Amino acid sequence: MFELFENELNNLNAILDQVKNNSLDFLEKIVDRPTYIADQSIVPGDLPEAGIGALGSLDFFKKHYEKLMVASPGPRYWGFVTGGATPAAIAGDWLTAVYDQNTQSTQGAGDVSAIVEKETMRLLYQLLHLPDHFEGGFVTGATMSNFTGLAVARQWAGALSGRDVAREGAVGDVAVLAATPHSSVLKSLAMLGIGSNQVVQIGTMPGREAMDLADFEQKLTENQGRPIIVNCSAGTVNTVDFDDIAAIAALKQRYRFWLHIDAAFGGFAACSSAYCHLLNGWEHADSITIDCHKWMNVPYDSAVALVRKEHNRLQVSAFQNSNAPYLGDPSENFSYLNFLPENSRRFRALPAWFSLTAYGRKGFEWIVENSIACAQALGNYIETSAHFELAAPVRLNVVCFRLKKDTEKMPLFLKELNRRGKVFMTPTSLSGEPALRAAFVNYRTGKQDILIAIREMEEVMSAL
């Protein structure tokens, strides 16, 4: 064996102890770490000839790179709907690297990882009050989850015309109906060859990001005779608005369409008795996207893609490894390799399993309701502020706002607010007007963080 590898294995205990100590040091100081670091310049290094060993690399990283790491898993990083990582999720993620399983089949693959993934999905259905008529599995994030659901929808659309799109290509004439689709939906349509320009824009309700149902039904009528894929929002990115899922699902009794629900983080509203009604009817979806590295607070990257079991044949036809005998016969037993895009699949289910079993229904209910309470607290301040105004009501866990006066100064305000490193927010556009947004999903965030943010916002405004 290469001498350095042998030395590393013999000293693995010391290496992991040092990694643990560094990790604890980072996490214990996360509240005080900056949320933004302006100077990200580094000194480029050269590839060592013999290598410096794991501890040498750890020391080099700590000295040159760790100081540039922002507190994205901390309580005041409110950009991009970024969750943190609970202790149980960290434990599961570390063990994922240790076990290093390529999650494949529930039978004959020689390990239990796919079985654990199926069990994790079963627990997740229980948490989100979903029936088990879905087949679900883990992917990297909302983009690949939307891609998966829409890929099966594409296969369904082709089948209506007697075409196996996965084998023959070119889906043909298809309409994709959506009101406020997330950018990852448009990206998925582009990657799938359907084309983002195929979206038939549905009007929204006044002052909302949710579908106007009258316009939706009109568009359904106009596009009869074509395969129709409907993208439904369960938590829009700017205002966490929900389409009326129950009403949309009811229309499936009269119109033929594939219902895809993008519930990237809004799906976790099902954990709260006060907000679960927003998802009424989502059990009738054909496919659902849910992100886990948002409100579930597991490390990046983690999401699940759900497709109704009745579409299994279409799903396998979209993703099967038909010319790879070494991967097994897809007709003989269930294999994630034939149900999801990636062949090489990290054991992403393990951090989620640890989280679900460690914290249970009550734990996730608390995370969701605490996040909403924090968003409401910031929203209440903005409503009474002399400097700011809400751009939309605080419907769930995102606060969308703007300056009351001198709105052209918003980029300067945001730049200065983020530069100070105490809180991080992002810009956006709502109804064509610039706005700012703060997203709350981290289990660490509390009232004290809202007070810090308010102080920072006031001080920046005083200096403008």
N, C-alpha and C positions, 0 to 999 in steps of 0.2 A: 504493500500500500504506500502511496505517496506519503512521505514522512509527516508533512503538515496535517494531512487528514487524520493520521494515527494520533498525533499529539492533540488535535482538537477533540477527538472522541474520548481520549483519556482524561481530558480536562473539561468535558461538557458540563459538569456540575458547576464549575467556577464560571464558565461562560454564561450559562443561563442565570446564575445568581447575579452577575453583573448586569445582564439585560433586564432582569427583574428590578434591580435597584435603580437603573436609569429610567425604567418605565414608571416606577412609583414616584420618582423625583419629578418627572414631567406631569403626571396626573395630580399629584398633591399640590402643585403650584399652578394648576390650570386656571384657577380663578384670577391669578395675577399675571398670567402670560398675555402678551398683546394679541389682539384680534387682527392686527394688520401690521406688516413690516414693510416700509417703503423701499429700503435698499435690500434687494435680493441678489446682489452681486456675489459671485464666488470666485475663488482662485482655481482655475482648471488644474487637475492633477494628471499624472501619467500612469499608465498601467504598470504596476510593479512586476518585476521579472519573477520573483520567487513568492510574492504574496506576504502580507503582514499579519495574517491570522485574524480570527474572528474578533479577539479583544483589541487588536490593533486597529481593525476597521471600525469597531465600535467607538474607540477613543477618537479616531479621525473624524467620524461622523459627528460625534458630540461636539468636538472643537470647531468644526467648520460649517456644519449644516443644521444641527438641531436648534441652534440659536435663531435660525431663520424660519422655524416652524411656528405657524400661528395657532391660536387656541381654537381651531375649528371644532373640536369636541367639547368646548367649554360652554358656559351658560349664557354668554352674550354674543355668540356668533350667530347672527340671525339672517344670514344670506343663504340663498339657494335651497331652503328647507332642509338644512343639514342637521341630522341627529347626532347624538354623542354615542358612546358605547358604555353600556352598563357593565358592572363587574362580571356578571354571569356571561354576557356576550363576549367580553375580552377573554375569559377562561375558555369558552368554546372556540374562539378564533385561534388562540394559541394552540389548542389541541388539534385544530384542523390542520395546522402546519406540521405538527408532530406526527399525526396519523397519515397525512398526505395521501388520502384515498382519491381515486378517480371514480366518482360516483357513476355507476353504470346500471347494472341489472339487479332486480330483486331476486333473481334465481341464477345460480351457476357462475356468478362472477367471483365467488370466493371471499367476499367480505360483506359486512352488514350495512354499509353506508347508504345504499339505495333504500334499504328497508327503513333505516332511521329517517331518511328524507320523506318517505311515504308517511311515517308516523308523525313527523313534524307538520306535514301538511294537514293531517287529520286533526292535530291539536289547533292549528291555525284556523281551520274551518269552525271549530268549536268556539274559539275566541271571537271570531267575526260573525258568528251566527249564520254561517253558510251551510247549505246541505252538501252532502258528499257526492253529489252527481257531477262534480267537477274533477278533472284530472289536473293536478298541479305539480309544479316543480320549480326549482330555483334557477335564476339567471342572474346576470350581472347588475341589472338595474331596470328602471322604468323603460328605457329605450328598447332593450332587448325583450322586455315583457310585452310592450306594445307591438314590437316586431313579430313576436311569436303569435299573439292573438290575431293580428292582421294577416299573417302568413296563412293561417288556417282559414281565415275569412276569404282570402284570395283563392285558396283551393276550393272552397265552397262555391264562390262566384264562378270559377271555371267549370265546376261540375254541373252547374245549372245549364251550361251551354254544351255539355258533353265533352269537356276538355280537362285533361289532367295537366294543370299548369306547371307543376313541379317537373314533369317529364317533357312536356311539349312547349313550354314557355308561353309568354304573351297572354296575359289574362283576358285581353279583349275589352269590350265595352263594360265599364263598371262605374257606378256612382258612389262616392263616399260622402255621406252627409254629416256635418258637424257644425257646431255653433262657435265654440271657443277651444279648438284643439290645441293641446300642448305641442311645443316644438318637436318633441320626440315622436309624436304621431306623424307629423309631416315628414320627419326624417325617415321614419320607418316606411312610409308610403313611397318615398324616393328610392330607398334601398330595395324594396320589393318589386320595383318596376311598375307599380301602379301609377305613381307620379303624384307629387303633392298638388299639382294643378287640377287633379281630378276631384278635389274637395268641392262639394256643392255647399256654399255658405248658407247656414240657417240663421235667420234673424234672431236677435236676443230680446229679452223682455226689457222694458224701459228701466234704465239705471242698473241693469244686471248683466252678468256674463252667461246667464242660463238661457237655454233654448226658448224661443217663442213657439209654443206647441201648435198654434194655428199655422204658422209659417212652415213648421216641420211637416205637418200633415199635408200641406199644399205641395211641398217638395216631394214627399213620398208619392203623391198622386201623379205629379208631373214625370216622375222617373219610373213609373211602372213599366214593366217590359224589359228593364235592365236589372242585373244583379245590384242590390243595394247593401252597402255596409254603413252602419250608423255608429259613429263615435260619440259616446256619451261621457260627459265630464262629471266626475264625482269628486269635486274639489279643484276649481280652477287655480292657476298659479298666482294670480294677483289678489283675488278676493275670496278664494275658497268657496266659490258658488257651485251649487249642485243643479244639474238638470233634473227635471221631474222624472226620475227613473221609473216609478210605478206607472205613470201615464204613458211614457214611451214604450214600456214593456207591454202595456195593455193593447197598444196599436199593433202588436205582432199578431193579434187575433184576426186583424183585417188586412194587414199588409205583410208581404214577405220580405224580411231583411235580416241581416246578421247584426246582432247587438253586441258591440264591444264597449265595455265600460273602463275608462281610464280613472282608476281610484288610487293613483300612486300613493298619496298619503291620506286622502280623504276616506279611504276604506276603513281606517282605524277609528273613524267616528262611530263605528259599530260597537266599540268597546264601552261607549257612554250611553246610559239610558236616556240622557237628556238630548242626545244628538243622533242616535241610531236611526231615527225615523227618516233622516236624510237619504238613507240607503234602501228605503222600502222598495221592493221589487227587483233588487239587483241579483237575486237568485235566479231570475229569468234570463240573465245575460248568456250569450254564447261564449264570450271570453271576457276576462277581467285582468287588469293590471294592478298589482299592489307592490309598493316599495317597502322593503324592510329596513333599509339603512336611513330611513327618515324617522317616522314616529315610533318604530319598534326599537330604535336605538341599538342596532347592531352595527358593526364596522362596515365601511364600504368594502366591496360592492355586493349588494344583496337585494334581490327582488324575487317575486314569484309571478308566474304566468299561469292562469287558470283557464281551462277550456272544458266545456261540457263533455262528459264521457260519450255522449251519443255521436260526437264528432271525432272519435278516436281514429277511425279509418282515414279521415281527411288529414288529421294531424300527423299520422304515421306516413301518409303519402307525401306530405310536405317535407318531413325531416328524416326519413329513414335512410340508413346507410346501405343502400341496395347492392352496392358492388364491393362490399367489404366483408367477406365470409368470416374473417377472424374476429369480427365484432358480434357474431352470432346471428341467428335467424330471427328477424323481427316478428315473425308470426308465432314463434314458439313460446316466448315469455316477455313480460313487460321490461322494457329497457328505456331509461331516460335518453339514451343516445338516439333513439328513434322518435322521441316526443318533443325535443327541444333543439335549438340551433347548434349548441356547442357539443362537440365530441369530448374534448378535454374539459372536464367539469370539476372544479374545486368543491370540497365538501362544505358548501355554503350553509347547508341545513343545520350544521352542528351549533354554531352560535345562536341561531334562532331556537333550536330545541332547548339549549341551556336557558335561554331567556324565558321561553314559555313555561318551562317547568319550574324555574327559579322564582318567578314573580306572579304567575297565574293571572286569572281574570282581573283580580283587584289591582294588581300592580299596573297593568296596562290601562285600566280605567283611570287610575290616578295620574299617569303620565299624560293622557289625553286631556283630562279635565284641568290639570295644572297648567298645561300649555295654553288652553283656552282662557283660563283665568288671567294668565300673564298678558296675553294679547288684549284682553278686555281692559286690563289696568293701564296699559300703554295707550289704548284707544280712548279711555276716559280722560287721560291727561291731554291728549291731542284735542279732544272736543272742547276743552276749557282753555286751551292755550291761546295766547295772543299772537303766536308766531306760526302755528301749524293748523291744518284742517284735514279731516278725513276725506280721502278720495272715494271711499266706499264704506258702508257699514262693516264693522268687525263681525263677520259671520262665524268664524271659527278660530283659526290660530294664525292668521296672517293679518297684519295691519298695513293698509295701503293709504298713504297720506302725501300731502304736498305742503309747500309753504303758502301761507295766506297771501302774502305780498311778495313782489319781486321774484316771481317764480323762475326767472332766468338765472337766479342765484342758486338754484337747487343743486346743480352739479358741483358748484364750489362748496356748498354746505356739506354734501355727502363726502366729498373728497377730504374735507377737513375733519369731519366727524370720524371717518374711518382711519385717517392718518394718526389720530390721537391714540388709537389702539385699545380703547376700552370697550367699544361695541362695534359690530360690523353689520351694515345693511347694504342693500343693493338697489340700483335704479330700475325702473320699469316704465311702461307706458300703459295707460288705461283710457280707453275710448279716444285714443289718439293724442292724449295729453300726458306730458311727463309726470311721473310720480316716484315715490320711494316706497320700499316695502321692508317689513321686518317679519320674519317667519319664526314661529315658536314650536319646536319639537323636542328640544333637549331636556332630559329628565332633571338636569342640574339647575335649570333656570328657576329663579324665585323672585319674590317681591323686591328683595334688595337689589337685584340686577335691573329691575325696571327703574328704581330710584337712581341708580348709577347712570343709566341711559338718559333719563330725564335731565339730570345735572349736566351731562355732556352736551346734550342737544341745546340746552339753555346757554351754556358757555360759548358754544360755537356760534349761535345766533348773535350773542352780544358782541362777538369779535368781527362779524361780517360787516 
